[in-house]
Amino acid sequence: MKNTAEMWRRQPMYTFQEAAILAGVAQQTVRNWFLGRKSRGAVEVSPLFPDGIGRNSMISFVQLIETVIAAQFRNADRVPYSIVHSAYRYARSTLGVEYPFAHIKLEALGVHIIARRGDEQGGESLQAFDLPPQWTIPGLVVKVIHQIDYEEDLAARWFPVGKDNPIVIDPKVSSGLPTIVGRGVTIQTICKRKAAGQDIDFIARDLALKSEVVETVLQYGDRFAA
């Protein structure tokens, strides 16, 4: 049974279009990952994520994170869909978790999809999920891990351009839209005000923000103002 206290990250929040923008992939790709597709000759390709989607074809925050990580795998060294698909199934089955791409720390190394796991001596190593017996060197730092805050071992917040930048996606704030850290001001709001002709200093003063924060938001705004 799901813990009702954490439904904030499991409830439907993002359309396929919004998820595609945030993950940096095509909307059809996101749709295929959740709904599957039929290729030529009506050969069906099963969904990457087996749990389906919420009402009105919307996905949750943890499903968004899984989409983001799957997209990263696909973009790294052109990892084939079949490998990501089998890796997801293997990770889910072996680790016994509902959302393996949002629950464990993953990275693509060549075509090997790996996860950080503790060993009996308290250290860490990385397991290649498409080649289960193979283990890589311990201590590999995964970029995407540094962008995610976890609570109870599940993704809780995502800093899409790194934690040294003021943009965060938090399902508890502003319905999960990209916002300014600690403020709840959406990135979309700032981008719209700039497009309306307001200058950076005015926006900063009006919203009680530093001009540097507004400049950073505008730098990445086109990407995250979903």
mmCIF file of the C-alpha atoms, coordinates in Angstrom:
data_MODEL
# 
_entry.id   MODEL 
# 
loop_
_atom_site.group_PDB 
_atom_site.id 
_atom_site.type_symbol 
_atom_site.label_atom_id 
_atom_site.label_alt_id 
_atom_site.label_comp_id 
_atom_site.label_asym_id 
_atom_site.label_entity_id 
_atom_site.label_seq_id 
_atom_site.pdbx_PDB_ins_code 
_atom_site.Cartn_x 
_atom_site.Cartn_y 
_atom_site.Cartn_z 
_atom_site.occupancy 
_atom_site.B_iso_or_equiv 
_atom_site.pdbx_formal_charge 
_atom_site.auth_seq_id 
_atom_site.auth_comp_id 
_atom_site.auth_asym_id 
_atom_site.auth_atom_id 
_atom_site.pdbx_PDB_model_num 
ATOM 1   C CA . MET A 1 1   ? 0.000  0.000  0.000   1.00 0.00 ? 1   MET A CA 1 
ATOM 2   C CA . LYS A 1 2   ? 1.273  3.449  -0.906  1.00 0.00 ? 2   LYS A CA 1 
ATOM 3   C CA . ASN A 1 3   ? 2.044  5.844  1.893   1.00 0.00 ? 3   ASN A CA 1 
ATOM 4   C CA . THR A 1 4   ? -0.611 8.555  1.618   1.00 0.00 ? 4   THR A CA 1 
ATOM 5   C CA . ALA A 1 5   ? 1.810  11.044 3.168   1.00 0.00 ? 5   ALA A CA 1 
ATOM 6   C CA . GLU A 1 6   ? 3.932  10.967 0.035   1.00 0.00 ? 6   GLU A CA 1 
ATOM 7   C CA . MET A 1 7   ? 1.171  11.140 -2.570  1.00 0.00 ? 7   MET A CA 1 
ATOM 8   C CA . TRP A 1 8   ? 2.412  14.662 -3.364  1.00 0.00 ? 8   TRP A CA 1 
ATOM 9   C CA . ARG A 1 9   ? 5.057  13.152 -5.632  1.00 0.00 ? 9   ARG A CA 1 
ATOM 10  C CA . ARG A 1 10  ? 2.831  10.418 -7.073  1.00 0.00 ? 10  ARG A CA 1 
ATOM 11  C CA . GLN A 1 11  ? -0.218 12.416 -8.128  1.00 0.00 ? 11  GLN A CA 1 
ATOM 12  C CA . PRO A 1 12  ? -0.677 13.361 -11.823 1.00 0.00 ? 12  PRO A CA 1 
ATOM 13  C CA . MET A 1 13  ? 0.895  16.765 -12.490 1.00 0.00 ? 13  MET A CA 1 
ATOM 14  C CA . TYR A 1 14  ? 2.504  16.950 -15.938 1.00 0.00 ? 14  TYR A CA 1 
ATOM 15  C CA . THR A 1 15  ? 1.176  16.524 -19.456 1.00 0.00 ? 15  THR A CA 1 
ATOM 16  C CA . PHE A 1 16  ? 3.258  14.637 -21.988 1.00 0.00 ? 16  PHE A CA 1 
ATOM 17  C CA . GLN A 1 17  ? 4.146  17.979 -23.557 1.00 0.00 ? 17  GLN A CA 1 
ATOM 18  C CA . GLU A 1 18  ? 5.333  19.460 -20.265 1.00 0.00 ? 18  GLU A CA 1 
ATOM 19  C CA . ALA A 1 19  ? 7.320  16.331 -19.428 1.00 0.00 ? 19  ALA A CA 1 
ATOM 20  C CA . ALA A 1 20  ? 8.900  16.364 -22.883 1.00 0.00 ? 20  ALA A CA 1 
ATOM 21  C CA . ILE A 1 21  ? 9.999  19.994 -22.491 1.00 0.00 ? 21  ILE A CA 1 
ATOM 22  C CA . LEU A 1 22  ? 11.470 19.375 -19.061 1.00 0.00 ? 22  LEU A CA 1 
ATOM 23  C CA . ALA A 1 23  ? 13.204 16.149 -20.115 1.00 0.00 ? 23  ALA A CA 1 
ATOM 24  C CA . GLY A 1 24  ? 14.449 17.539 -23.417 1.00 0.00 ? 24  GLY A CA 1 
ATOM 25  C CA . VAL A 1 25  ? 12.890 14.853 -25.619 1.00 0.00 ? 25  VAL A CA 1 
ATOM 26  C CA . ALA A 1 26  ? 10.086 14.722 -28.169 1.00 0.00 ? 26  ALA A CA 1 
ATOM 27  C CA . GLN A 1 27  ? 6.525  14.595 -26.893 1.00 0.00 ? 27  GLN A CA 1 
ATOM 28  C CA . GLN A 1 28  ? 5.928  11.431 -28.931 1.00 0.00 ? 28  GLN A CA 1 
ATOM 29  C CA . THR A 1 29  ? 8.875  9.797  -27.184 1.00 0.00 ? 29  THR A CA 1 
ATOM 30  C CA . VAL A 1 30  ? 7.328  10.427 -23.782 1.00 0.00 ? 30  VAL A CA 1 
ATOM 31  C CA . ARG A 1 31  ? 4.000  9.121  -25.040 1.00 0.00 ? 31  ARG A CA 1 
ATOM 32  C CA . ASN A 1 32  ? 5.649  5.958  -26.349 1.00 0.00 ? 32  ASN A CA 1 
ATOM 33  C CA . TRP A 1 33  ? 7.477  5.376  -23.068 1.00 0.00 ? 33  TRP A CA 1 
ATOM 34  C CA . PHE A 1 34  ? 4.199  5.373  -21.155 1.00 0.00 ? 34  PHE A CA 1 
ATOM 35  C CA . LEU A 1 35  ? 1.733  4.003  -23.690 1.00 0.00 ? 35  LEU A CA 1 
ATOM 36  C CA . GLY A 1 36  ? 3.909  1.912  -25.992 1.00 0.00 ? 36  GLY A CA 1 
ATOM 37  C CA . ARG A 1 37  ? 3.558  1.990  -29.761 1.00 0.00 ? 37  ARG A CA 1 
ATOM 38  C CA . LYS A 1 38  ? 3.121  -0.094 -32.853 1.00 0.00 ? 38  LYS A CA 1 
ATOM 39  C CA . SER A 1 39  ? 5.924  -0.073 -35.376 1.00 0.00 ? 39  SER A CA 1 
ATOM 40  C CA . ARG A 1 40  ? 5.694  -1.049 -39.029 1.00 0.00 ? 40  ARG A CA 1 
ATOM 41  C CA . GLY A 1 41  ? 3.846  -4.266 -39.593 1.00 0.00 ? 41  GLY A CA 1 
ATOM 42  C CA . ALA A 1 42  ? 1.867  -3.628 -36.403 1.00 0.00 ? 42  ALA A CA 1 
ATOM 43  C CA . VAL A 1 43  ? 4.671  -5.029 -34.238 1.00 0.00 ? 43  VAL A CA 1 
ATOM 44  C CA . GLU A 1 44  ? 3.940  -3.652 -30.817 1.00 0.00 ? 44  GLU A CA 1 
ATOM 45  C CA . VAL A 1 45  ? 6.652  -2.064 -28.688 1.00 0.00 ? 45  VAL A CA 1 
ATOM 46  C CA . SER A 1 46  ? 5.768  -2.278 -25.015 1.00 0.00 ? 46  SER A CA 1 
ATOM 47  C CA . PRO A 1 47  ? 5.948  0.798  -22.762 1.00 0.00 ? 47  PRO A CA 1 
ATOM 48  C CA . LEU A 1 48  ? 9.186  1.556  -20.955 1.00 0.00 ? 48  LEU A CA 1 
ATOM 49  C CA . PHE A 1 49  ? 7.264  2.379  -17.785 1.00 0.00 ? 49  PHE A CA 1 
ATOM 50  C CA . PRO A 1 50  ? 4.728  -0.353 -16.953 1.00 0.00 ? 50  PRO A CA 1 
ATOM 51  C CA . ASP A 1 51  ? 2.562  1.404  -14.370 1.00 0.00 ? 51  ASP A CA 1 
ATOM 52  C CA . GLY A 1 52  ? 0.676  3.530  -16.834 1.00 0.00 ? 52  GLY A CA 1 
ATOM 53  C CA . ILE A 1 53  ? -0.412 7.111  -16.331 1.00 0.00 ? 53  ILE A CA 1 
ATOM 54  C CA . GLY A 1 54  ? -2.915 9.110  -14.363 1.00 0.00 ? 54  GLY A CA 1 
ATOM 55  C CA . ARG A 1 55  ? -6.051 10.865 -15.440 1.00 0.00 ? 55  ARG A CA 1 
ATOM 56  C CA . ASN A 1 56  ? -6.007 12.893 -18.651 1.00 0.00 ? 56  ASN A CA 1 
ATOM 57  C CA . SER A 1 57  ? -2.687 11.350 -19.710 1.00 0.00 ? 57  SER A CA 1 
ATOM 58  C CA . MET A 1 58  ? -0.748 13.153 -16.992 1.00 0.00 ? 58  MET A CA 1 
ATOM 59  C CA . ILE A 1 59  ? 2.274  11.821 -15.135 1.00 0.00 ? 59  ILE A CA 1 
ATOM 60  C CA . SER A 1 60  ? 3.503  12.326 -11.588 1.00 0.00 ? 60  SER A CA 1 
ATOM 61  C CA . PHE A 1 61  ? 6.694  13.943 -10.335 1.00 0.00 ? 61  PHE A CA 1 
ATOM 62  C CA . VAL A 1 62  ? 8.456  10.612 -9.807  1.00 0.00 ? 62  VAL A CA 1 
ATOM 63  C CA . GLN A 1 63  ? 7.401  9.569  -13.303 1.00 0.00 ? 63  GLN A CA 1 
ATOM 64  C CA . LEU A 1 64  ? 8.819  12.850 -14.594 1.00 0.00 ? 64  LEU A CA 1 
ATOM 65  C CA . ILE A 1 65  ? 12.134 12.056 -12.911 1.00 0.00 ? 65  ILE A CA 1 
ATOM 66  C CA . GLU A 1 66  ? 12.130 8.587  -14.464 1.00 0.00 ? 66  GLU A CA 1 
ATOM 67  C CA . THR A 1 67  ? 11.478 10.215 -17.832 1.00 0.00 ? 67  THR A CA 1 
ATOM 68  C CA . VAL A 1 68  ? 14.350 12.652 -17.324 1.00 0.00 ? 68  VAL A CA 1 
ATOM 69  C CA . ILE A 1 69  ? 16.758 9.875  -16.385 1.00 0.00 ? 69  ILE A CA 1 
ATOM 70  C CA . ALA A 1 70  ? 15.618 7.638  -19.242 1.00 0.00 ? 70  ALA A CA 1 
ATOM 71  C CA . ALA A 1 71  ? 16.176 10.564 -21.600 1.00 0.00 ? 71  ALA A CA 1 
ATOM 72  C CA . GLN A 1 72  ? 19.673 11.020 -20.230 1.00 0.00 ? 72  GLN A CA 1 
ATOM 73  C CA . PHE A 1 73  ? 20.416 7.354  -20.838 1.00 0.00 ? 73  PHE A CA 1 
ATOM 74  C CA . ARG A 1 74  ? 19.197 7.595  -24.408 1.00 0.00 ? 74  ARG A CA 1 
ATOM 75  C CA . ASN A 1 75  ? 21.278 10.701 -25.064 1.00 0.00 ? 75  ASN A CA 1 
ATOM 76  C CA . ALA A 1 76  ? 24.467 9.235  -23.598 1.00 0.00 ? 76  ALA A CA 1 
ATOM 77  C CA . ASP A 1 77  ? 26.372 7.287  -26.243 1.00 0.00 ? 77  ASP A CA 1 
ATOM 78  C CA . ARG A 1 78  ? 23.130 6.546  -28.099 1.00 0.00 ? 78  ARG A CA 1 
ATOM 79  C CA . VAL A 1 79  ? 22.013 3.843  -25.690 1.00 0.00 ? 79  VAL A CA 1 
ATOM 80  C CA . PRO A 1 80  ? 19.424 1.695  -27.531 1.00 0.00 ? 80  PRO A CA 1 
ATOM 81  C CA . TYR A 1 81  ? 15.860 1.662  -26.260 1.00 0.00 ? 81  TYR A CA 1 
ATOM 82  C CA . SER A 1 82  ? 16.013 -2.107 -25.878 1.00 0.00 ? 82  SER A CA 1 
ATOM 83  C CA . ILE A 1 83  ? 18.857 -1.815 -23.347 1.00 0.00 ? 83  ILE A CA 1 
ATOM 84  C CA . VAL A 1 84  ? 17.125 0.887  -21.335 1.00 0.00 ? 84  VAL A CA 1 
ATOM 85  C CA . HIS A 1 85  ? 13.932 -1.175 -21.430 1.00 0.00 ? 85  HIS A CA 1 
ATOM 86  C CA . SER A 1 86  ? 15.584 -4.373 -20.195 1.00 0.00 ? 86  SER A CA 1 
ATOM 87  C CA . ALA A 1 87  ? 17.625 -2.446 -17.621 1.00 0.00 ? 87  ALA A CA 1 
ATOM 88  C CA . TYR A 1 88  ? 14.504 -0.863 -16.184 1.00 0.00 ? 88  TYR A CA 1 
ATOM 89  C CA . ARG A 1 89  ? 12.809 -4.245 -15.850 1.00 0.00 ? 89  ARG A CA 1 
ATOM 90  C CA . TYR A 1 90  ? 15.901 -5.810 -14.314 1.00 0.00 ? 90  TYR A CA 1 
ATOM 91  C CA . ALA A 1 91  ? 16.382 -2.951 -11.845 1.00 0.00 ? 91  ALA A CA 1 
ATOM 92  C CA . ARG A 1 92  ? 12.773 -3.014 -10.801 1.00 0.00 ? 92  ARG A CA 1 
ATOM 93  C CA . SER A 1 93  ? 12.700 -6.764 -10.334 1.00 0.00 ? 93  SER A CA 1 
ATOM 94  C CA . THR A 1 94  ? 16.082 -7.090 -8.638  1.00 0.00 ? 94  THR A CA 1 
ATOM 95  C CA . LEU A 1 95  ? 15.790 -4.136 -6.281  1.00 0.00 ? 95  LEU A CA 1 
ATOM 96  C CA . GLY A 1 96  ? 12.093 -4.603 -5.640  1.00 0.00 ? 96  GLY A CA 1 
ATOM 97  C CA . VAL A 1 97  ? 11.218 -0.917 -5.978  1.00 0.00 ? 97  VAL A CA 1 
ATOM 98  C CA . GLU A 1 98  ? 8.317  0.682  -7.769  1.00 0.00 ? 98  GLU A CA 1 
ATOM 99  C CA . TYR A 1 99  ? 10.220 3.509  -9.456  1.00 0.00 ? 99  TYR A CA 1 
ATOM 100 C CA . PRO A 1 100 ? 13.813 2.331  -9.987  1.00 0.00 ? 100 PRO A CA 1 
ATOM 101 C CA . PHE A 1 101 ? 14.853 5.308  -12.112 1.00 0.00 ? 101 PHE A CA 1 
ATOM 102 C CA . ALA A 1 102 ? 13.657 7.711  -9.394  1.00 0.00 ? 102 ALA A CA 1 
ATOM 103 C CA . HIS A 1 103 ? 14.628 5.584  -6.406  1.00 0.00 ? 103 HIS A CA 1 
ATOM 104 C CA . ILE A 1 104 ? 18.179 4.538  -7.111  1.00 0.00 ? 104 ILE A CA 1 
ATOM 105 C CA . LYS A 1 105 ? 21.105 6.461  -8.527  1.00 0.00 ? 105 LYS A CA 1 
ATOM 106 C CA . LEU A 1 106 ? 21.731 5.625  -12.111 1.00 0.00 ? 106 LEU A CA 1 
ATOM 107 C CA . GLU A 1 107 ? 24.120 6.560  -14.858 1.00 0.00 ? 107 GLU A CA 1 
ATOM 108 C CA . ALA A 1 108 ? 25.023 5.410  -18.329 1.00 0.00 ? 108 ALA A CA 1 
ATOM 109 C CA . LEU A 1 109 ? 28.593 4.200  -18.745 1.00 0.00 ? 109 LEU A CA 1 
ATOM 110 C CA . GLY A 1 110 ? 29.057 3.319  -22.379 1.00 0.00 ? 110 GLY A CA 1 
ATOM 111 C CA . VAL A 1 111 ? 25.974 1.185  -22.987 1.00 0.00 ? 111 VAL A CA 1 
ATOM 112 C CA . HIS A 1 112 ? 25.908 -0.084 -19.401 1.00 0.00 ? 112 HIS A CA 1 
ATOM 113 C CA . ILE A 1 113 ? 23.195 1.231  -17.133 1.00 0.00 ? 113 ILE A CA 1 
ATOM 114 C CA . ILE A 1 114 ? 24.400 1.159  -13.579 1.00 0.00 ? 114 ILE A CA 1 
ATOM 115 C CA . ALA A 1 115 ? 23.250 1.890  -10.057 1.00 0.00 ? 115 ALA A CA 1 
ATOM 116 C CA . ARG A 1 116 ? 24.996 2.865  -6.852  1.00 0.00 ? 116 ARG A CA 1 
ATOM 117 C CA . ARG A 1 117 ? 24.613 0.263  -4.122  1.00 0.00 ? 117 ARG A CA 1 
ATOM 118 C CA . GLY A 1 118 ? 26.207 -0.183 -0.716  1.00 0.00 ? 118 GLY A CA 1 
ATOM 119 C CA . ASP A 1 119 ? 28.455 -3.178 -0.147  1.00 0.00 ? 119 ASP A CA 1 
ATOM 120 C CA . GLU A 1 120 ? 28.861 -5.240 3.008   1.00 0.00 ? 120 GLU A CA 1 
ATOM 121 C CA . GLN A 1 121 ? 31.848 -3.168 4.132   1.00 0.00 ? 121 GLN A CA 1 
ATOM 122 C CA . GLY A 1 122 ? 29.846 0.052  3.959   1.00 0.00 ? 122 GLY A CA 1 
ATOM 123 C CA . GLY A 1 123 ? 31.414 1.233  0.726   1.00 0.00 ? 123 GLY A CA 1 
ATOM 124 C CA . GLU A 1 124 ? 29.730 1.817  -2.610  1.00 0.00 ? 124 GLU A CA 1 
ATOM 125 C CA . SER A 1 125 ? 30.000 0.303  -6.045  1.00 0.00 ? 125 SER A CA 1 
ATOM 126 C CA . LEU A 1 126 ? 28.116 0.607  -9.299  1.00 0.00 ? 126 LEU A CA 1 
ATOM 127 C CA . GLN A 1 127 ? 26.324 -2.304 -10.908 1.00 0.00 ? 127 GLN A CA 1 
ATOM 128 C CA . ALA A 1 128 ? 25.747 -2.519 -14.647 1.00 0.00 ? 128 ALA A CA 1 
ATOM 129 C CA . PHE A 1 129 ? 22.107 -3.512 -14.964 1.00 0.00 ? 129 PHE A CA 1 
ATOM 130 C CA . ASP A 1 130 ? 22.313 -4.605 -18.569 1.00 0.00 ? 130 ASP A CA 1 
ATOM 131 C CA . LEU A 1 131 ? 25.230 -6.862 -17.588 1.00 0.00 ? 131 LEU A CA 1 
ATOM 132 C CA . PRO A 1 132 ? 24.258 -7.864 -14.027 1.00 0.00 ? 132 PRO A CA 1 
ATOM 133 C CA . PRO A 1 133 ? 27.490 -9.665 -13.043 1.00 0.00 ? 133 PRO A CA 1 
ATOM 134 C CA . GLN A 1 134 ? 29.688 -6.721 -14.004 1.00 0.00 ? 134 GLN A CA 1 
ATOM 135 C CA . TRP A 1 135 ? 30.650 -4.120 -11.425 1.00 0.00 ? 135 TRP A CA 1 
ATOM 136 C CA . THR A 1 136 ? 32.475 -0.896 -12.137 1.00 0.00 ? 136 THR A CA 1 
ATOM 137 C CA . ILE A 1 137 ? 34.912 1.013  -9.965  1.00 0.00 ? 137 ILE A CA 1 
ATOM 138 C CA . PRO A 1 138 ? 33.400 2.379  -6.730  1.00 0.00 ? 138 PRO A CA 1 
ATOM 139 C CA . GLY A 1 139 ? 32.750 6.041  -6.099  1.00 0.00 ? 139 GLY A CA 1 
ATOM 140 C CA . LEU A 1 140 ? 31.682 7.130  -9.591  1.00 0.00 ? 140 LEU A CA 1 
ATOM 141 C CA . VAL A 1 141 ? 29.908 10.460 -9.256  1.00 0.00 ? 141 VAL A CA 1 
ATOM 142 C CA . VAL A 1 142 ? 26.756 10.674 -11.286 1.00 0.00 ? 142 VAL A CA 1 
ATOM 143 C CA . LYS A 1 143 ? 25.754 14.107 -12.534 1.00 0.00 ? 143 LYS A CA 1 
ATOM 144 C CA . VAL A 1 144 ? 22.025 13.571 -12.322 1.00 0.00 ? 144 VAL A CA 1 
ATOM 145 C CA . ILE A 1 145 ? 22.282 12.450 -8.697  1.00 0.00 ? 145 ILE A CA 1 
ATOM 146 C CA . HIS A 1 146 ? 23.716 15.839 -7.833  1.00 0.00 ? 146 HIS A CA 1 
ATOM 147 C CA . GLN A 1 147 ? 20.630 17.476 -9.306  1.00 0.00 ? 147 GLN A CA 1 
ATOM 148 C CA . ILE A 1 148 ? 18.128 15.523 -7.213  1.00 0.00 ? 148 ILE A CA 1 
ATOM 149 C CA . ASP A 1 149 ? 17.170 15.687 -3.550  1.00 0.00 ? 149 ASP A CA 1 
ATOM 150 C CA . TYR A 1 150 ? 15.834 12.410 -2.200  1.00 0.00 ? 150 TYR A CA 1 
ATOM 151 C CA . GLU A 1 151 ? 13.458 11.835 0.691   1.00 0.00 ? 151 GLU A CA 1 
ATOM 152 C CA . GLU A 1 152 ? 12.979 8.297  1.953   1.00 0.00 ? 152 GLU A CA 1 
ATOM 153 C CA . ASP A 1 153 ? 15.066 7.087  -1.001  1.00 0.00 ? 153 ASP A CA 1 
ATOM 154 C CA . LEU A 1 154 ? 12.728 8.550  -3.610  1.00 0.00 ? 154 LEU A CA 1 
ATOM 155 C CA . ALA A 1 155 ? 13.214 11.699 -5.667  1.00 0.00 ? 155 ALA A CA 1 
ATOM 156 C CA . ALA A 1 156 ? 11.670 14.716 -3.938  1.00 0.00 ? 156 ALA A CA 1 
ATOM 157 C CA . ARG A 1 157 ? 13.110 17.759 -5.754  1.00 0.00 ? 157 ARG A CA 1 
ATOM 158 C CA . TRP A 1 158 ? 15.015 18.266 -8.982  1.00 0.00 ? 158 TRP A CA 1 
ATOM 159 C CA . PHE A 1 159 ? 17.450 21.102 -9.692  1.00 0.00 ? 159 PHE A CA 1 
ATOM 160 C CA . PRO A 1 160 ? 17.533 20.818 -13.502 1.00 0.00 ? 160 PRO A CA 1 
ATOM 161 C CA . VAL A 1 161 ? 20.602 23.005 -14.033 1.00 0.00 ? 161 VAL A CA 1 
ATOM 162 C CA . GLY A 1 162 ? 22.405 22.001 -10.845 1.00 0.00 ? 162 GLY A CA 1 
ATOM 163 C CA . LYS A 1 163 ? 22.089 22.911 -7.195  1.00 0.00 ? 163 LYS A CA 1 
ATOM 164 C CA . ASP A 1 164 ? 24.294 25.975 -7.637  1.00 0.00 ? 164 ASP A CA 1 
ATOM 165 C CA . ASN A 1 165 ? 21.537 27.555 -9.757  1.00 0.00 ? 165 ASN A CA 1 
ATOM 166 C CA . PRO A 1 166 ? 18.250 28.975 -8.428  1.00 0.00 ? 166 PRO A CA 1 
ATOM 167 C CA . ILE A 1 167 ? 15.830 26.830 -10.450 1.00 0.00 ? 167 ILE A CA 1 
ATOM 168 C CA . VAL A 1 168 ? 14.031 23.936 -8.778  1.00 0.00 ? 168 VAL A CA 1 
ATOM 169 C CA . ILE A 1 169 ? 11.155 21.615 -9.602  1.00 0.00 ? 169 ILE A CA 1 
ATOM 170 C CA . ASP A 1 170 ? 9.419  20.704 -6.368  1.00 0.00 ? 170 ASP A CA 1 
ATOM 171 C CA . PRO A 1 171 ? 6.064  18.876 -6.491  1.00 0.00 ? 171 PRO A CA 1 
ATOM 172 C CA . LYS A 1 172 ? 5.072  20.605 -3.239  1.00 0.00 ? 172 LYS A CA 1 
ATOM 173 C CA . VAL A 1 173 ? 5.525  24.097 -4.702  1.00 0.00 ? 173 VAL A CA 1 
ATOM 174 C CA . SER A 1 174 ? 3.482  25.792 -7.443  1.00 0.00 ? 174 SER A CA 1 
ATOM 175 C CA . SER A 1 175 ? 2.014  22.497 -8.655  1.00 0.00 ? 175 SER A CA 1 
ATOM 176 C CA . GLY A 1 176 ? 5.434  21.189 -9.592  1.00 0.00 ? 176 GLY A CA 1 
ATOM 177 C CA . LEU A 1 177 ? 6.268  23.952 -12.066 1.00 0.00 ? 177 LEU A CA 1 
ATOM 178 C CA . PRO A 1 178 ? 9.883  25.161 -12.285 1.00 0.00 ? 178 PRO A CA 1 
ATOM 179 C CA . THR A 1 179 ? 10.323 27.878 -9.670  1.00 0.00 ? 179 THR A CA 1 
ATOM 180 C CA . ILE A 1 180 ? 12.970 29.966 -7.936  1.00 0.00 ? 180 ILE A CA 1 
ATOM 181 C CA . VAL A 1 181 ? 14.430 28.143 -4.953  1.00 0.00 ? 181 VAL A CA 1 
ATOM 182 C CA . GLY A 1 182 ? 12.814 29.209 -1.701  1.00 0.00 ? 182 GLY A CA 1 
ATOM 183 C CA . ARG A 1 183 ? 10.425 31.657 -3.330  1.00 0.00 ? 183 ARG A CA 1 
ATOM 184 C CA . GLY A 1 184 ? 7.825  29.755 -5.315  1.00 0.00 ? 184 GLY A CA 1 
ATOM 185 C CA . VAL A 1 185 ? 7.956  32.314 -8.134  1.00 0.00 ? 185 VAL A CA 1 
ATOM 186 C CA . THR A 1 186 ? 7.574  30.369 -11.364 1.00 0.00 ? 186 THR A CA 1 
ATOM 187 C CA . ILE A 1 187 ? 10.120 30.614 -14.132 1.00 0.00 ? 187 ILE A CA 1 
ATOM 188 C CA . GLN A 1 188 ? 7.229  31.143 -16.518 1.00 0.00 ? 188 GLN A CA 1 
ATOM 189 C CA . THR A 1 189 ? 6.167  34.276 -14.639 1.00 0.00 ? 189 THR A CA 1 
ATOM 190 C CA . ILE A 1 190 ? 9.584  35.883 -14.995 1.00 0.00 ? 190 ILE A CA 1 
ATOM 191 C CA . CYS A 1 191 ? 9.881  34.943 -18.666 1.00 0.00 ? 191 CYS A CA 1 
ATOM 192 C CA . LYS A 1 192 ? 6.455  36.395 -19.429 1.00 0.00 ? 192 LYS A CA 1 
ATOM 193 C CA . ARG A 1 193 ? 7.296  39.650 -17.690 1.00 0.00 ? 193 ARG A CA 1 
ATOM 194 C CA . LYS A 1 194 ? 10.524 39.956 -19.663 1.00 0.00 ? 194 LYS A CA 1 
ATOM 195 C CA . ALA A 1 195 ? 8.655  39.213 -22.896 1.00 0.00 ? 195 ALA A CA 1 
ATOM 196 C CA . ALA A 1 196 ? 6.190  41.969 -21.983 1.00 0.00 ? 196 ALA A CA 1 
ATOM 197 C CA . GLY A 1 197 ? 9.044  44.468 -21.986 1.00 0.00 ? 197 GLY A CA 1 
ATOM 198 C CA . GLN A 1 198 ? 9.949  44.709 -18.311 1.00 0.00 ? 198 GLN A CA 1 
ATOM 199 C CA . ASP A 1 199 ? 13.681 45.008 -17.732 1.00 0.00 ? 199 ASP A CA 1 
ATOM 200 C CA . ILE A 1 200 ? 15.679 42.758 -15.431 1.00 0.00 ? 200 ILE A CA 1 
ATOM 201 C CA . ASP A 1 201 ? 16.208 45.340 -12.697 1.00 0.00 ? 201 ASP A CA 1 
ATOM 202 C CA . PHE A 1 202 ? 12.496 46.151 -12.530 1.00 0.00 ? 202 PHE A CA 1 
ATOM 203 C CA . ILE A 1 203 ? 11.529 42.472 -12.338 1.00 0.00 ? 203 ILE A CA 1 
ATOM 204 C CA . ALA A 1 204 ? 14.116 41.916 -9.615  1.00 0.00 ? 204 ALA A CA 1 
ATOM 205 C CA . ARG A 1 205 ? 12.921 44.862 -7.524  1.00 0.00 ? 205 ARG A CA 1 
ATOM 206 C CA . ASP A 1 206 ? 9.258  44.025 -7.971  1.00 0.00 ? 206 ASP A CA 1 
ATOM 207 C CA . LEU A 1 207 ? 9.716  40.397 -6.929  1.00 0.00 ? 207 LEU A CA 1 
ATOM 208 C CA . ALA A 1 208 ? 12.360 41.130 -4.278  1.00 0.00 ? 208 ALA A CA 1 
ATOM 209 C CA . LEU A 1 209 ? 14.958 39.064 -6.112  1.00 0.00 ? 209 LEU A CA 1 
ATOM 210 C CA . LYS A 1 210 ? 18.574 39.662 -6.962  1.00 0.00 ? 210 LYS A CA 1 
ATOM 211 C CA . SER A 1 211 ? 19.162 40.777 -10.533 1.00 0.00 ? 211 SER A CA 1 
ATOM 212 C CA . GLU A 1 212 ? 21.621 37.909 -10.937 1.00 0.00 ? 212 GLU A CA 1 
ATOM 213 C CA . VAL A 1 213 ? 18.864 35.436 -10.111 1.00 0.00 ? 213 VAL A CA 1 
ATOM 214 C CA . VAL A 1 214 ? 16.561 36.937 -12.722 1.00 0.00 ? 214 VAL A CA 1 
ATOM 215 C CA . GLU A 1 215 ? 19.368 36.845 -15.291 1.00 0.00 ? 215 GLU A CA 1 
ATOM 216 C CA . THR A 1 216 ? 20.014 33.171 -14.570 1.00 0.00 ? 216 THR A CA 1 
ATOM 217 C CA . VAL A 1 217 ? 16.328 32.343 -14.832 1.00 0.00 ? 217 VAL A CA 1 
ATOM 218 C CA . LEU A 1 218 ? 16.088 34.090 -18.191 1.00 0.00 ? 218 LEU A CA 1 
ATOM 219 C CA . GLN A 1 219 ? 19.174 32.268 -19.408 1.00 0.00 ? 219 GLN A CA 1 
ATOM 220 C CA . TYR A 1 220 ? 17.439 28.928 -18.917 1.00 0.00 ? 220 TYR A CA 1 
ATOM 221 C CA . GLY A 1 221 ? 13.865 30.129 -19.187 1.00 0.00 ? 221 GLY A CA 1 
ATOM 222 C CA . ASP A 1 222 ? 13.113 28.861 -22.675 1.00 0.00 ? 222 ASP A CA 1 
ATOM 223 C CA . ARG A 1 223 ? 14.042 25.366 -21.561 1.00 0.00 ? 223 ARG A CA 1 
ATOM 224 C CA . PHE A 1 224 ? 12.136 25.192 -18.292 1.00 0.00 ? 224 PHE A CA 1 
ATOM 225 C CA . ALA A 1 225 ? 9.187  27.556 -18.643 1.00 0.00 ? 225 ALA A CA 1 
ATOM 226 C CA . ALA A 1 226 ? 6.945  24.586 -19.481 1.00 0.00 ? 226 ALA A CA 1 
# 
